[in-house]
């Protein structure tokens, strides 16, 4: 299993789980990732309906400030899209807490955590 560094994640097509720092830090990381993909639209999805619409898009960088605000059913649909669709947007999913806390409190599904385990970034740590 390959684990990506923060710089690799900014430049490749992998979706990612961002935690640590404040919301502005996580958003800045997502914006930097979008800037490394010229021509790709940057979409901010704060609500489940916006995430659901974004799942149907073939392109873009979709930033979700707090994935724990997205219902489990939508998180499972996101995993399905990540697993099965080649033409899909890239997701940058923010967490206001640690990954472990989000899972323990039921805000982050185990399958989404598992799917993004190699692309989980603490935005406070450079180059990780």
Number of C-alpha atoms within 10 A of each C-alpha: 5 7 14 19 15 21 14 15 23 22 14 13 15 17 22 25 24 32 23 18 15 15 16 10 16 28 20 13 21 26 18 14 23 23 16 13 16 9 10 15 14 19 18 18 21 16 15 18 12 15 23 16 10 23 22 13 13 12 16 19 24 27 28 27 23 22 27 21 15 20 14 19 11 16 24 15 15 19 19 15 16 21 10 10 13 9 12 18 25 25 25 30 23 26 26 18 16 13 21 11 13 18 16 12 10 12 19 23 20 15 15 19 20 11 17 18 17 18 21 24 26 18 20 14 10 10 12 15
